[in-house]
Amino acid sequence: MRDWNEGHMDNGWGLAMALGMFGLLLVLVAVVVVAVVWASRTTQTTSAPPPSTTGSQASESPGGARAILDERLARGEIEPEEYRARLEALTSGGPARP
């Protein structure tokens, strides 16, 4: 009785086919990895922090102090009464009342 494969893989082609399939698998995995890295880099958004409006920049830009005052009110750092008093001081040029 002959071998179970009847001698079809005895001439070295079995090893070549196994190595070929392994190589094809490696190429396929490499393509998937490259595609995932490329997709993650192209969809990644980098946002720079907003420019600081403190110090000299606030006085240089028109309405810079008003924008800071608006932000402080929006964050809840100051009450509406204090906001109105400081806004009046900004527009009239007088000292701010706490």
C-alpha positions in Angstrom: 0.0 0.0 0.0 1.3 3.4 -0.9 1.5 6.5 1.4 -1.7 8.4 2.1 -0.8 11.2 -0.3 0.3 8.7 -3.0 3.6 10.5 -3.5 2.2 13.8 -4.7 4.2 16.0 -2.2 7.4 14.0 -2.2 9.4 16.2 -4.6 9.6 19.3 -2.3 6.6 21.2 -3.6 4.8 20.8 -0.3 7.5 22.8 1.5 7.4 25.5 -1.3 3.6 25.8 -1.0 3.8 26.1 2.8 6.5 28.8 2.6 4.5 30.6 -0.1 1.3 30.6 1.9 3.3 31.9 5.0 4.8 34.6 2.8 1.5 35.6 1.4 0.1 35.8 5.0 3.0 38.1 6.0 2.4 40.4 3.0 -1.3 40.5 3.8 -0.7 41.4 7.5 1.8 44.1 6.5 -0.7 45.7 4.1 -3.3 45.8 6.8 -0.9 47.3 9.3 0.2 50.0 6.8 -3.5 50.8 6.0 -4.4 51.2 9.7 -1.4 53.4 10.4 -2.1 55.5 7.3 -5.8 55.9 8.2 -5.0 56.9 11.8 -2.5 59.5 10.7 -4.7 61.1 8.0 -7.8 61.3 10.3 -5.8 62.5 13.3 -6.5 66.2 14.0 -4.1 68.3 15.9 -5.5 71.4 17.4 -3.3 74.1 18.9 -4.4 75.7 22.1 -6.1 79.0 21.6 -3.7 82.0 21.8 -3.5 83.6 25.2 -5.3 86.8 25.6 -3.6 87.9 28.8 -1.0 90.6 29.3 -0.1 92.7 26.4 -2.1 90.8 23.9 -5.4 91.8 25.6 -4.5 95.5 25.3 -3.3 95.2 21.7 -6.4 93.6 20.3 -9.6 95.7 20.2 -12.2 94.3 22.5 -9.6 92.0 24.1 -10.4 93.0 27.6 -14.1 92.7 26.8 -13.5 89.1 25.5 -11.7 88.2 28.7 -14.5 89.7 30.8 -17.1 87.7 28.7 -15.2 84.5 29.2 -14.9 85.0 33.0 -18.7 85.5 33.2 -19.3 82.5 31.0 -17.1 80.3 33.2 -18.8 81.6 36.3 -15.8 83.3 37.8 -17.6 86.6 38.3 -21.3 87.4 39.0 -23.4 89.4 36.5 -23.4 92.5 38.8 -19.6 92.5 38.8 -19.5 91.9 35.1 -21.7 95.0 34.5 -19.6 97.1 36.8 -16.3 96.0 35.1 -17.9 96.5 31.6 -18.9 100.0 32.5 -15.4 100.7 33.8 -14.0 99.4 30.5 -16.3 101.5 28.3 -16.0 104.7 30.4 -12.3 104.4 31.3 -13.0 104.7 35.0 -11.8 102.3 37.8 -13.6 99.0 38.2 -15.9 98.6 41.2 -15.8 95.2 42.9 
